[in-house]
Amino acid sequence: MNKEHIYSKNPLNRGEVERRDEQWISNAAKDLDSLFLPVRDLTFPIQMSITPKLKWIDKSEIDNLGIGEPPVLLGIQNGIAMFTVDISKEFQAISAFEKHKDLNFLDARTVTEHVSIDESGIVAQARAQIDWHSRNKFCPACGKATEARRGGQTRHCPECSVEHHPRTDPVVIVVVSRDNMCLLGRSRGRGTNPTRYSALAGFVDQGESIEEAVAREVMEESGIRIDCVRYHSSQPWPFPSSLMIGCHAEAVSTEIYMDTEEMADVRWFSRNEVISALAEKNDNLQLPGPIAIAHHIIKAWAYNEVF
C-alpha cells in the first residue's frame, strides 16, 4: 500500500534546534549559500525545463530585487538554510521574474502536476506558512502589530507578550463499507457535477477523538451508524492548513437519512462501480484524482487493501 501522498514527503529538516537561536536565523538569512523560494499571491515559480522543478533564488538575487518581507525559514537541507519569501507586493521582483520565458508561477494544486513529491511537500509547507503570516499580522488579544519569531514559526506580540502559533485543522475523511458496497457523498458547494462523489469528511471537534469524529460526521451527513474505524494514512492539505486523516469504517446500518442542507446526495456504490470509476470508465461516477487522499482510501477499499 502506497501511503506517500502528494504534499506529504517534505525532505527538509525543519530545524527545531536552530529556530531557538534568533541570531542563527538572522545570520542564515544573510548567508550567500542560503536559498529562497519566492511566493507570489500563493503561487510558486516553476522552472519549466526538461525536468520541471521549483525555482530557488540566492541572497544576492533577494538583495537585487529589493524584497521587503522577512523570509520564513522552511528548514535545512544538506547544511543549507532554505527560506520562503512573499513577493506579492514587490512589483520589481515580479517584473524581474516575468522576464524568464521558461518560468511559470503556478498554484499549489497545479504545481503538483510538474514537480516531484518531495517538492510538493515543500510547497505545502510554504503555502500554509505564507498564508498564515498574511492573515495574522495583528495580535487577536490586543490588536497590536505582531512580529515573526523562530524563523516565522510563531508571531510575537511585543505589546502583550503573547506568542501566536499557526493552527492546523484536523479533518477526518472516511470510506464506509458493508460487504461489496461503499458509501460516498456529494456535498453542496463543491461543484455542480452530478456524477462526482467522494468519501465523507468533516472537521474534528474540540475534545473529540478521531473515532468519535468519524462516527459523528458519518451519522450527521448520511444517518449511517458505523463501527470498526481503522486508520489508513494522513495528508497535509494546505488550503489553507488542514491535516486530512484517512480512515475506513464498517457500516452497522444501511438506510440513508441524508442531511439535505449539507449534502447534495449520499449513495451506496458497488465495488465494480468504484473500480470502473477509478479507471475513468464509468460515466455515472467520477472520483477525486490522485492528488487527494480521498482517491487513495477509496482505491484501497476497492482493491481489498484495507487492513
C-alpha positions as CSV (number, residue, x, y, z in Angstrom):
1,M,0.0,0.0,0.0
2,N,1.5,3.4,-1.1
3,K,0.9,5.9,1.6
4,E,3.2,8.6,0.2
5,H,0.6,11.2,-0.6
6,I,1.2,14.4,-2.5
7,Y,2.3,17.2,-0.1
8,S,3.4,14.6,2.5
9,K,7.0,13.8,1.7
10,N,8.8,17.0,2.7
11,P,12.6,16.3,2.7
12,L,13.7,19.3,4.8
13,N,14.9,19.2,8.4
14,R,12.6,21.8,9.9
15,G,15.4,23.0,12.2
16,E,13.8,22.8,15.7
17,V,17.2,23.4,17.4
18,E,18.3,26.2,15.1
19,R,15.0,28.0,15.5
20,R,15.7,28.6,19.2
21,D,18.6,30.9,18.2
22,E,17.3,34.1,16.6
23,Q,20.9,35.1,15.8
24,W,21.4,31.9,13.9
25,I,18.3,32.6,11.9
26,S,19.4,36.2,11.2
27,N,22.8,35.0,10.0
28,A,21.3,32.3,7.9
29,A,19.0,34.8,6.1
30,K,22.2,36.8,5.2
31,D,24.3,33.8,4.2
32,L,25.1,33.7,0.5
33,D,24.7,30.0,0.4
34,S,21.1,30.1,1.7
35,L,18.2,29.6,-0.8
36,F,14.9,31.4,-1.0
37,L,11.6,30.2,-2.6
38,P,9.6,33.3,-3.8
39,V,5.8,33.1,-3.5
40,R,3.6,35.4,-5.4
41,D,-0.1,35.5,-4.4
42,L,0.3,31.9,-3.1
43,T,1.7,30.7,-6.5
44,F,5.1,29.1,-7.0
45,P,7.8,29.6,-9.6
46,I,8.5,26.5,-11.7
47,Q,11.5,26.3,-13.9
48,M,9.8,24.6,-16.9
49,S,12.9,22.7,-18.1
50,I,13.1,19.0,-19.3
51,T,12.6,18.1,-15.6
52,P,10.4,20.9,-14.1
53,K,11.4,22.0,-10.6
54,L,10.9,24.8,-8.1
55,K,12.9,27.9,-8.8
56,W,15.0,28.9,-5.8
57,I,17.0,32.1,-5.7
58,D,20.0,33.1,-3.6
59,K,20.7,36.0,-1.3
60,S,22.2,38.2,-4.0
61,E,19.0,37.9,-6.0
62,I,17.0,38.7,-3.0
63,D,19.0,41.9,-2.5
64,N,18.8,42.9,-6.1
65,L,15.0,42.5,-6.1
66,G,14.6,44.7,-3.0
67,I,12.2,42.3,-1.3
68,G,10.9,43.8,1.9
69,E,9.0,40.9,3.5
70,P,11.1,38.9,6.1
71,P,11.9,35.4,4.9
72,V,10.3,32.4,6.6
73,L,12.6,29.5,7.4
74,L,11.3,26.3,5.9
75,G,14.2,24.1,7.1
76,I,17.7,22.9,6.3
77,Q,18.9,20.6,3.6
78,N,22.5,19.4,3.1
79,G,23.6,22.1,5.5
80,I,21.9,24.9,3.5
81,A,19.1,27.0,5.1
82,M,16.0,27.1,2.9
83,F,13.6,30.0,3.2
84,T,10.4,31.1,1.5
85,V,9.6,34.8,1.0
86,D,6.4,36.5,-0.1
87,I,6.9,38.8,-3.1
88,S,3.2,39.5,-3.7
89,K,3.7,43.3,-3.0
90,E,7.1,43.6,-4.7
91,F,6.4,44.9,-8.3
92,Q,10.2,45.0,-9.1
93,A,10.5,41.3,-8.0
94,I,7.5,40.2,-10.0
95,S,8.7,42.1,-13.1
96,A,12.1,40.5,-12.9
97,F,10.7,37.0,-12.7
98,E,8.3,37.7,-15.6
99,K,11.3,38.2,-17.9
100,H,12.2,34.5,-17.6
101,K,10.5,32.8,-20.5
102,D,10.8,29.3,-19.1
103,L,9.5,30.3,-15.7
104,N,5.8,30.0,-14.7
105,F,4.0,30.8,-11.4
106,L,1.6,28.0,-10.7
107,D,-0.9,27.5,-7.9
108,A,-0.2,24.8,-5.3
109,R,-2.5,22.3,-6.9
110,T,-1.2,22.7,-10.5
111,V,2.4,22.6,-9.2
112,T,1.9,19.0,-8.2
113,E,1.5,18.0,-11.9
114,H,5.1,19.1,-12.6
115,V,7.3,18.7,-9.6
116,S,8.5,15.7,-7.5
117,I,6.5,14.5,-4.5
118,D,9.4,15.8,-2.3
119,E,9.0,19.3,-3.7
120,S,5.2,19.2,-3.4
121,G,5.8,18.8,0.4
122,I,7.9,21.9,0.4
123,V,5.1,23.7,-1.5
124,A,2.5,22.6,1.1
125,Q,4.7,24.0,4.0
126,A,5.5,27.2,2.2
127,R,1.9,27.9,1.1
128,A,0.5,27.3,4.6
129,Q,3.1,29.4,6.3
130,I,3.0,32.4,3.9
131,D,-0.8,32.3,4.1
132,W,-0.8,32.2,7.9
133,H,1.6,35.2,8.2
134,S,-0.5,37.2,5.8
135,R,-3.6,36.6,7.9
136,N,-2.0,37.2,11.3
137,K,-0.1,40.4,11.3
138,F,-2.0,41.7,14.3
139,C,-2.5,40.3,17.8
140,P,-6.0,39.0,18.3
141,A,-5.6,39.6,22.0
142,C,-4.8,43.4,21.9
143,G,-4.8,44.4,18.2
144,K,-1.2,45.5,18.1
145,A,1.2,44.5,15.2
146,T,3.0,41.2,15.7
147,E,6.4,40.2,14.6
148,A,7.8,36.9,13.3
149,R,9.9,34.7,15.6
150,R,11.6,31.4,15.4
151,G,12.2,31.9,11.7
152,G,8.5,32.5,11.0
153,Q,7.3,29.5,13.1
154,T,5.5,31.9,15.5
155,R,4.4,35.5,15.7
156,H,5.2,37.5,18.9
157,C,3.2,40.4,20.2
158,P,5.6,43.0,21.7
159,E,2.7,44.7,23.5
160,C,1.2,41.9,25.5
161,S,3.9,39.3,25.0
162,V,1.6,36.6,23.6
163,E,3.1,34.0,21.3
164,H,0.8,33.1,18.4
165,H,1.2,29.7,16.8
166,P,-0.2,28.6,13.4
167,R,-3.1,26.3,13.6
168,T,-3.6,23.0,11.7
169,D,-7.2,21.9,11.4
170,P,-7.7,18.1,11.6
171,V,-10.2,16.7,9.2
172,V,-11.4,13.1,9.1
173,I,-12.2,11.5,5.8
174,V,-13.6,8.0,5.7
175,V,-14.8,5.3,3.3
176,V,-17.7,3.5,5.0
177,S,-18.3,0.0,3.6
178,R,-20.5,-3.0,4.0
179,D,-19.8,-6.2,2.1
180,N,-19.2,-5.1,-1.5
181,M,-20.7,-1.7,-1.2
182,C,-19.2,1.6,0.0
183,L,-20.8,4.9,1.0
184,L,-19.9,8.0,-1.0
185,G,-21.3,11.5,-1.0
186,R,-21.6,14.7,-2.9
187,S,-21.6,17.8,-0.7
188,R,-23.3,21.1,-1.6
189,G,-21.0,23.9,-2.6
190,R,-18.3,21.6,-4.1
191,G,-19.2,22.0,-7.7
192,T,-22.3,21.1,-9.7
193,N,-21.1,17.9,-11.4
194,P,-23.9,15.4,-10.5
195,T,-21.6,12.4,-11.0
196,R,-18.7,13.5,-8.8
197,Y,-18.7,11.7,-5.4
198,S,-16.1,11.4,-2.7
199,A,-15.5,10.0,0.8
200,L,-17.5,11.6,3.6
201,A,-15.4,14.1,5.6
202,G,-15.5,16.8,8.3
203,F,-13.5,18.7,10.8
204,V,-12.7,17.1,14.2
205,D,-14.3,19.0,17.1
206,Q,-12.5,20.1,20.2
207,G,-12.4,17.4,22.8
208,E,-13.2,14.7,20.2
209,S,-11.2,11.6,19.2
210,I,-10.7,10.6,15.6
211,E,-13.0,7.6,16.1
212,E,-15.7,9.9,17.6
213,A,-15.3,12.4,14.8
214,V,-15.7,9.7,12.1
215,A,-18.8,8.3,13.7
216,R,-20.3,11.7,14.2
217,E,-19.6,13.0,10.7
218,V,-21.0,9.9,9.0
219,M,-24.1,10.0,11.1
220,E,-24.6,13.7,10.5
221,E,-24.2,13.5,6.8
222,S,-25.8,10.2,6.0
223,G,-27.6,8.8,9.0
224,I,-25.5,5.7,8.9
225,R,-24.2,4.1,12.1
226,I,-20.6,2.8,11.9
227,D,-18.1,0.6,13.8
228,C,-14.5,-0.6,13.5
229,V,-12.8,2.6,12.5
230,R,-9.4,1.9,11.1
231,Y,-6.7,4.5,10.3
232,H,-5.3,4.4,6.7
233,S,-3.0,7.4,6.3
234,S,-2.8,11.2,6.5
235,Q,-2.1,14.1,4.2
236,P,-1.3,17.7,4.8
237,W,-3.8,19.8,2.8
238,P,-2.5,23.4,2.6
239,F,-5.9,25.1,1.7
240,P,-5.3,26.9,4.0
241,S,-3.8,24.4,6.6
242,S,-5.6,21.1,7.3
243,L,-4.5,17.6,8.1
244,M,-6.6,15.0,6.3
245,I,-6.9,11.8,8.4
246,G,-7.9,9.0,6.1
247,C,-9.9,6.1,7.7
248,H,-12.1,3.2,6.8
249,A,-15.1,2.0,8.8
250,E,-17.8,-0.6,8.7
251,A,-21.4,0.2,8.5
252,V,-23.8,-1.1,11.2
253,S,-26.9,0.3,9.5
254,T,-27.6,0.8,5.7
255,E,-30.7,3.0,5.5
256,I,-29.6,6.5,4.4
257,Y,-31.0,9.6,6.2
258,M,-29.1,12.4,4.4
259,D,-28.5,15.9,5.7
260,T,-30.1,17.8,2.9
261,E,-28.7,21.1,3.9
262,E,-25.0,19.9,3.8
263,M,-25.2,17.1,1.2
264,A,-26.5,17.1,-2.3
265,D,-26.5,13.3,-2.4
266,V,-25.3,10.2,-0.5
267,R,-25.3,6.8,-2.1
268,W,-24.1,3.2,-1.8
269,F,-21.8,2.2,-4.7
270,S,-20.7,-1.3,-5.6
271,R,-17.1,-2.4,-5.8
272,N,-17.4,-2.9,-9.5
273,E,-18.8,0.7,-10.0
274,V,-15.9,2.1,-8.0
275,I,-13.2,0.1,-9.8
276,S,-14.6,1.3,-13.2
277,A,-14.7,4.9,-12.0
278,L,-11.1,4.7,-10.8
279,A,-10.2,3.6,-14.3
280,E,-12.3,6.5,-15.7
281,K,-14.6,4.1,-17.4
282,N,-17.8,5.0,-15.6
283,D,-19.9,7.8,-17.0
284,N,-22.1,7.8,-13.9
285,L,-19.4,8.1,-11.2
286,Q,-16.4,10.4,-11.1
287,L,-14.0,10.2,-8.1
288,P,-11.3,12.6,-6.8
289,G,-7.9,12.4,-8.6
290,P,-4.6,11.1,-7.1
291,I,-3.7,14.5,-5.6
292,A,-6.3,13.9,-2.9
293,I,-6.2,11.3,-0.1
294,A,-9.9,10.5,-0.9
295,H,-8.7,8.8,-4.1
296,H,-6.3,6.6,-2.2
297,I,-8.6,5.5,0.6
298,I,-11.3,4.7,-2.0
299,K,-8.9,2.8,-4.1
300,A,-7.6,0.9,-1.1
301,W,-11.2,-0.3,-0.3
302,A,-11.9,-1.1,-4.0
303,Y,-8.9,-3.4,-4.3
304,N,-9.2,-5.0,-0.9
305,E,-6.2,-3.3,0.6
306,V,-7.9,-2.3,3.8
307,F,-6.1,-3.8,6.8
